[in-house]
């Protein structure tokens, strides 16, 4: 049985992201990329679907401390038993052409008996690899299945048992035991054991140096820094692609079917991540993401998708893994994502807004990047009258979603300013007319005067937290009377008794799925931003404190939160939640995003 979601910590080598439970079990790991098949899949099943445990044998052992070392993804866990204390260090090397997971056990006091359980199951737990002991520079336990191989370097090596390998070893004060699990193509030579201390120093240096560039202002700066680190950890070091989360099928409703694969690069999420990075001085990361975007979208704009693989792959067919029972029985377990084939009219707007912020921060357009933006605007123009499936990827029918229409407005608005304020070429007059027509349409059909509120879609009466985004892109002011009425309605209908915000009411059936989910953390952070930008500082701080308090002990947030059970829900850690936290903290601190973006380009 997997641990509660909030009991996991993320490791990262900027290519993949294993999850380590508080009890010392690596229950999720995909080698060598975020979207590779898992080799440890106990998170979505049982121990027989793969895991790697290093923990005290004494079942009464307690974790007395657990944290990342400084501003890094080097995890330290201190265990205490009645006979002694020991520390475990878990991390992945960064900056090497090597995909490895490293673990070290250090005796601190007395004697602590440890055990290791190593059950490796490639292809999401469906395959038992060929196992053998080989000797290179040290004795190694080799696992092999088709094109992939995994080398476990450690002393002592574990011994076979019915479902995997296990070993026990006492750890005295001052002793240390090192473990490395390295992935490599099975047709290449066995990699030598890594020099542990060198890899540890390099990882600490990389993460702490990267984090030093983060602005250290405002009351929530520690969580802002950790959130930016999470966004960096979910960014592939070579391609620049940013995954929405390192996991698949962690349920939005426990025992339910709202289980999706988030190990891909949504244009929307990546664009919003770029904005958060820019706000805090990470222009080089933003430029790398722009280059990823240009490669991913290259070709006919009609072939544009809302999401891609880490390197821009397009084929993300959704499949069900019937052999996995799912997290706490939440089935089906899905890989791939059918939403990749949806038309979501808001996406170009998010991309255009992010690229405008990059332009204002001094990012130079080249012939390719501006030509692509013009092509995207032509795409929006061509599909001006098309319905879509919206920000929330509805699996019911297409509609005219108000948020989507506003983001189309934002796309044309960015195009007009690019020409008139930045000297780029394009049909600004036509874009301006399309923008103004959209505004009139939205105010006429997206705002219900009887309810005094914008609605989820034209002709509906449904409230939707996505409407909190309208002032964020400049469609109207945060304190506009239309927004005030919309906020009142969201507070009355979508804010739960615990003060958190639902995306929309699922029992209406508008999304084509069975009802049931929990408050969506990004929406709650959007409400913080709304409060802060309209002078409701006490309400903003109160909600922000509550939300920050929902992070686990190492500062990570999931997609949703089940307040009744006091537990996290949905894929984890969730980029959308962390980037929304950064925006909310900036709003409380009084950061003007547009002015800050323009600081390097006066």
N, C-alpha and C positions, 0 to 999 in steps of 0.2 A: 504494500500500500504506500503510495507517495505521501510525502509530508504536506502540510498546509503550504499553499503557494508562498505565503509571506515568510516561510522558514528557509527559503532558498537565497543564495547569493550568486551573482553573475561573475564569471571570469571572462576574459577576452584577450585574443591576440590580434584583433582587428580583422578577423576572417571568420571566426566562429565563436560561440558563446556557451560554454557548459554551465549548468546549474548545479551547485553543491548544497545539499541540505544541511540544516543545523546539526544533524546527527552524523555528519561526515560522509554522506553517500552522494556520489556523482550520479544523479538519476536522469540526466539529459545531456547528451553530447552528440553533435553532428560533426564528423570529420570529412573533409578539411574546411568546408564552408558552412555558413549558417543554414543553407538550404540543402545540404547533403543529407542522405539518409542517416538516421541516428544509429549509433553503436551502443549507447546506453539509453534505453527507452523506458525504464521503470516508471518515469513520471506519468506515462500514459498507460501503464499496465501493472506488472508485478516485477519482482526481482528477476524472474526468468526472462524478461525482455531486455535485460542488460543493466548493470550498475557496477560501481566501483566504490566499495566502502573501506575507509580507514578510520577506525574509531576504537576507543577503549572496549575491552571485553566485558568489563563490569557494567551491567545494565543500569546500575544506579549512578553511573558517572554523569556529571553535570557540566554543561558548558557555562563557564563563569565569565567569559569575555569573547566577543566576536566582532571583528571590525576589519575594514580595509586599512592597510598601512598607508598613512598619510593620504594624499590625493591619487590613489592608484587603484588597480584591481588585483592587488596582492592581498589575499585574504588570510587573516590570522584567527585561529580558534584556540582558546585555552580551555583544556579539560581538567576537571578535578575529581579525584576519587578519594576514598578514605585512606589510600596508601600513597598518594602522590599527585603531582600536577605535570601536565605535558602540553606542549603547543604543537599545532599542525599549521603548516603554511601551504596554501594552494595558490597556484597562478599559472599563467601561460606566457612563454617567451614572446616578446614583441620585437619586431624589426629584424627577424631572421626568416629565411626561406625554409621554415621548419614548422610543422604543426604538432605541438607537444603539449601535454598537460603534466605539470610537475607538482609533486607533493613531498613535504618533508615533515617528519615527526621529531620533535626535540624534547628530551626529558628535562624538566625544570626542578622538580623536587621528588624525593622518594623513588618509588617504582610504580609504573603504570603498565599493565598488560594490554597490548593492542592486538587487534585482529584485522586482517585484510580479506575482503571478499571481492573477487574479480570475475565478473560474468560479462563477457563481451558478446553482443548479438547484433551483427550488421543488418542492414535493410529493415530498420525499424523493428528489430527483435524477431524477424522472421527466419534468420539464417544462423546456423551454428557453424562457426569457422573451423578450419583445420588448425589444431594447436600442436606446437612442438617446442622443445627446449633446444636452443642453439647457443653456440658460444662465439662471441666476437671478442671485443675488449673485455666483456664480462658476460656471465651467463644471462640469457634473455629468454623470456617466454614469448614466442612468436605466434600470432594469430593471422590467418590468411583466408580470404574469401574473394575469388574472382580477381578484379583489378586492384583490390585494396589489401593492405597488410598493416598490422599494428604490433609494435614491439614494446613489451613491458620490461623495463630495466629496473631491477631492484634486488636487494639482498636482505633477507632470504626470498627466493622465488616462492610463490604460492603453490600448493599441491592440488591435484585434481579432486573434485568431489562431484556428486551427480549432476549439478547444473553449471558448474564453473570451476574456479580455483579459489583456495583459501589458505591462509597461514596465520599463525599466532607468533608474537614476539614481545618479550619484555623490554621496556624502555626505562633505563636508569637515568638519574640526574646527570646531565652533561653529555649523554649519548644522543646521536641523531641518525636517522635512517632516511635515505632519499629514494624517491620513486619517480620514474618517468614513463609515460605512455606516449609513444610517438607514432603518428600515422605516416605511411609512405606508400607509393605505388608498389604493388607486389612484384613488378618486373624490375625493380631497382634494388641495389645492394642494401643490406641491413644497415640502418644508420647507427653510428657510434653513440654511446651514452653522452648526453650533454653535460657540460661542466655547470653544475647547479648554481654555484655562487655567482658565476659570471652572468648567467641568464637572469638571476634574481636582481642583480645590480642594474642590468640593462633595463629590465622591466620597470623597476622603481624610478630610474632616471627618466625613462620615456614619459611615464604618466605624470610624475611630479613636474617635470619641465613643461609639458603641455598645459597642465592646470595653472601654472604660474601666470599665464596670459589672461586668465579670467579676472574680470573686474571684481574687486572685493568691497562692494558697497551695498548698503541696504540691510535690513534686519534678517533677510532670508538668504544671505550670500552663501552659507555652507550648503544649503540644499540646491541653490542655483548652480554652484560649482559641481556638485555630484550629478545633477541633471545633465549638465553639459558634458560631463565625463561619460555618462550613460549614452548620450547621443553619439559621442565619438566612438565608444566601444561598439556601437551597432553599425558603424561605417566601415566598409571593406577598405583595407589599406591600399590595394592596387586599383580597384575599379572606381572607388568613390561612391558606390551604391550604398544606400542607407536602408536597412531593414526596419520594418515597423516593430518587430519583436523577434527574439531568437527562438520562439516556441511555436508550436502548432496545437490547436484543439484544446487548450486550457479553457474550460467552459465559462460562458457568461452566465449561465444558469446551471447550478450543480445538478447533475443527473439529466440535463436537457440536451438538446441537439444544436444549440447555437455555439458551435465549435469550429473555428476557422484557422487556416494556416496563414500566419502573419510573417513568414520568413522571406518576404519579398519587398520590393522597393515601390511603394506607392508614390506617385508624383506629388500628390497632395502632402503627405507626411514629410517627404524629403524637402519640399519647398518650404514648409513651415519650420523644419529643422534648420534650413539655411538661414532663415530670418533670425532665429534664436542665436545661431552662431555669429552672424554679422553684428547683432546687437552687443555682443560681448567680445568683439575684436578678432574673430577667427575668419578673416577674409580668405586665407589660403584654402581652408576647408570648403568655403562657399564656392570658390573658383573650381575646385576639384569636382564638387557636385555638379556645377554647371557643365563641365566637360563630360561628365557621365550622362547628363541629360541630353546633350547634343548628340552623343553617340547612340543613346537608346532611342531617341525620336527620329534619327536620321532615316530618310525615306519619304514616302508619301504620307502627308499628315492624316489622310483617311485611315491609315493603318495604326494610328496612335492608340495606345492602351492606357488605362489608368494606373497600371502597375507592371513591373518587369522583374526579371531575375537580377541577381547581383551585378552581372556584367551586361545587362540589357537584354537577357533572353526573353522571348515573347511567348513561348509555349508553356503555359502554366496550368495544364489540364487538371481539373479537380477530381481526385479519386478517394475512395473510402478504403481504409485499412481494416478489414473485418477481423483480423487476428488480434487486434489490440482492443481491450475492453474500455479504454478511455480513462481519463483522470477521474477518480472516484465514481467510475461507472458511467461517465458522460460520453455517450456515443452518438453519432459516429466520430471516429478519428479521421480527419481529412488531411490530405496533402495536395498541394496545388490549390488554386482558388478560382472558382468559376466567375467571380466578379471581375476578373481580368478582361472578360469579353463584354462587360457592360459599357454603355455610354453614360458617363457622368459629366454633365455640362459644366460643373464648377471647376474641374481640374485645371483647365487652361488659365482660368483666373488666378488660382493659387500660384501657378508657375510664373505668370506675368508679374504678379505682385512681388514675388521673391526676387525675380531678375531685376525689377526696378529698384528694389532695395540694394541689390548688389551694385547696380549702376550708380546709385547715389552715394555708395560707400567708396566709389572710385574704381570699381571694376570696369575694365575697358571692354567695350563691345568689339568683336571682330566681325568680318564679313559673314561668317557662318552663323554666329550667335544671333545677330539681329535679323538675318534672313530667316532663320528658324522661327523667331518670334513673329515675324510678319506672316509666315506660313500658318502658325498657330491661330493668329487672328483671322486669317482667311477661312480656316477650319470652323471657327466659332461662327463666322458670318454665314457660311454655307449651311450650318446646322442651327441657324437662328430660331427656327420654328419647331425644332424637334423636342419632344419630351425626353426625360432622362430618368435615371434610377436614384439620383441624389447622393449626397454626402454619405449617408448611412448604408448605401449599397442594398437598397430594398430588393427583395426577391418577389415582390408583388408586381403590379403593373407599373409602367412608366407614367410619369406625371410631369407637370410643370412645377417643380419644387422652387419655392421662393428663394431659398439660399442659393440654388444653382443659378437662377436668373440674375441674382445680385452679383455672383462671381463672374458671370458673363459681362455684366456692366463693368466690373472692375478690370477685366481684361482689356476692353476697349478704352477705358479711362487711362490705363497705363500706356497703351499705344499712343493716345493723343499726347500725353505728356512727354513721351520719348521723342516725338517729332518736335513739339513746340518748345520744350525746355532743354532738350539735350542735342538738338540739331540732327537727329536721325531722319531718314527719309521714309515716307509712307503717306497714305491717303488719310491724313488727320481729319479732314472735313467729313469724310464718309464715316470714319470711326466715331467721330463726335455725334453725328446724327443717329447712328445705331445705339450709342450709349444713352443719348437723351430719350430715344424711343423706349429703350428698356426701362429707364427710370419711370417714365410715365406709366408704362404697363404694370410695373411692379407695384407702384403706389395705388393703381386702380384695382388690380386683381389679386395682389398678394397681401393687401391690408384689409381686414374686415372691420368696417366702421362700427358695426353693432357690438363686436367684441372688443373694439379699440385695441387691436393687436394684429401684427403680422401673423400669418398662418403658415403651416408647413408647406402647403401647396395651393395652387390656385383653386378656389371653389371649396376647399376643405375648411373645417373649423379646428383642426388638430394643432396643438401647440408643439413647438420643436425648439430644442436648445440650440440648434444650428443657427437660429436667428440672432443669437448673441454675437455672431461674427459680423453682422451688417455694419456696425460702426468701426470695427477693426480695419476694414478696407476703405473707409471713407465714404460709404454710401450715404450716411447721414451722421449727425453728431451723436455722441454717447447719450447726451441729455435731451435729444430731440423728443418732442411729445409722442411721436409714434413709437419710439423705443421705450419711453416710460410706460406706456400702456402694455407693450409686449413684455417688459420685465415683470410687471405686476401679474400678468397672466402666467408667466413661467413660474414665478414664486408660488402662485396659488395652485397650479396643476402639476408641475414637474419637480418642485422641491419637496423632498421627502420629510418625514417627521424628524429625521436625523440631520436635516439641513443640507443634504447632498442632492445633486441634480440628475434626473433621468434624461436620456436623449429625447424620448417621446413616449407615449403610452402604447405599449406593445399589445395590450388586449384589444385594441381597435382592429387588429389584423392588417394594418396598412403595409406591413413589411412582408406579408406572405408566409410568415413563420408562426410556430406555436408561441403563445405569449410567454413572457418571463425573462427578465434580466435585472441587473442591479444598476445603481447609479454609476454614470460614466464620469470618471475623474476629470477628464479634459473639460467637459461641460461645466463642472463645478469650478474649475480654475477660470474659465471664461466669465463666470458670474462674478468672481473676485475682481477680475479686470474691469468689468462693467461698474461694479460698486466703486472701485478706486478712481476711475476716470470721471465719475459723477459726484465726487466729494463725499461719498458714503464710507468714510475711512474706517469707522468702527466696525461696520458690517463686513468690509473687505478684510480687515485684520482678523476678525473673529472666524470667518470662514477659512481664510488662509491658514490660520493656526490649526484648525481642525484637519484640513487636508494634509498639511505637512506632517501632522501627527499620525497619519495613516501609513506613512512610509515605514518599511521594516527597519530593523536595527542597523542595516548597512545602507539605508537611504534609497531603497528601490521602491517603485510604484508599479502596480498592475494597471490593467485597463479599467476595471470596475471594482467596486467595494460593496460587500454584503454587510451592511451595518448591523443587521439583526444577529448575525452569527459572528460579527467582528472578524471578518476574514476577507482576504483579497479574492478577486474573481477575474477571469479572462487572461489573455496572454500576458507574459511577464518576462522581464520588465518591459513596459510599454513606452515607446518613443513619444507617442501622442500625449500621454500624461505628463512626461517630463518636459516636453517643449512648452506645453500649456502652463506648467509651473513657472518656467522662466518668464513667460509673458506676464503672468499674474504678479510675480515679484517685481518686475520692472514697473508695472503700473502702480503698485503700492509705493515704490521708491520714487515715483514721479518721472520716470524716464520717458522722454518723448522719442518714440521709435523712429519717426521720420527725420527729426533733427539729428539724432545720433547717427543714423545711416548716412547723413550728408556731411558728417564732420570731416571726412577725408576728401571731400569734393566740394569745397566752398564755391 
